């Protein structure tokens, strides 16, 4: 964790200094580096939060009647800031490049407009994701987005599994790991990638065990 924080802090300082230097040439370009500084600050906060949340454990007394899981807020902020950089780049070229109106220039303007518009659209999507509920878990079962609830009496083998991404380049090197919420519902296998959510895989594993125990103790099965 310390190495990650130091690394992002150095990048953030460099980006800030470049932003200050470029103010004399272009506010839009310097703004890109200031956003880069902000992104590194969010990464630092995220590293610290992940380390801190790993120590949080749930038990029967502390777990609420329902657990709501959303997308990671810091992940959305990083995505929005990153897309903003590309949006600013597109705007910069649209505003400051001077074209003679001909077929080539019109084509380039259309491409730049589409490029800028695409990242504006991506920003809007990420903003909507902030308040979106992805998973809801309670004594009745597990609900994914707005779909009908998967009831506990029809759920089997609920757990967190890890899959490794294997490519030609990673066969003999580091293989990225992806965590999934995994269970069977009426013999149908359900898998949901949980790496971009506001809960750790360990915490979600605890939540599943506690709600399964609550359901079993309720005598509803």
Steps between C-alpha positions, in 0.01 A plus 500: 500500500782743592671453163172567316435819697856626445481419127170686451622791714808546279289482183254749647772748589656475153161546333427805718834663421451442127151646527633814667775534237258460207262767632703758308429322172151352523246478781333195341824302473605592855153393617575149370801476733300641792241228440789251495603633842144452623489143363820412685350645817196274458729201445679582826167521684388173337818318605451618857128416502559148366761437769265637766191311378691170501496522881120543516320177586129434513325284756140417591468803726652762270351396166180693409181334374596582144836561332502728197796473264582773248783578265815630667466879534874555465500287186227716348685820591820369339309399186323837477828689546675282238221549246511874576864507387405359159200732479728799567747379236221477244373845596853643477544381141153619405559847643862567407569315177433718199375328188433613149148387425539210261403135495795385711447772761129422531580129543755578776250729674237224494749250645608742775138586581411129520809436717406779742132406503585134572690589816227739613260206464737277701515761778119511519489118523752498785308770689185287478689198633581678828149457639420172325432199726658187353447235768259489793527220758253435781327211682284430193783457254723677250376760253711603200413850376125514427459130431275278714657389829679166505351335810724320748305177473587489128863610545784254538879518541512878545860615537774723364723344236820626339582463132839570350526675165737295286648642181800404290704763677383401851538121477836510674467836673252678725139407431238762601230372733129581471256439786145380432185453703406145407192290570250265343132592476273215390802334334588823315852625564525870593831687494547873564833683492529683835841667463354843427258509792506682834556178696799266518480135400567398862222722635252372242593144593417585863170655398397190305579270794310713752187534285507128419518425874215744571287334237576150627424603859172660398353162412375627160660223298 
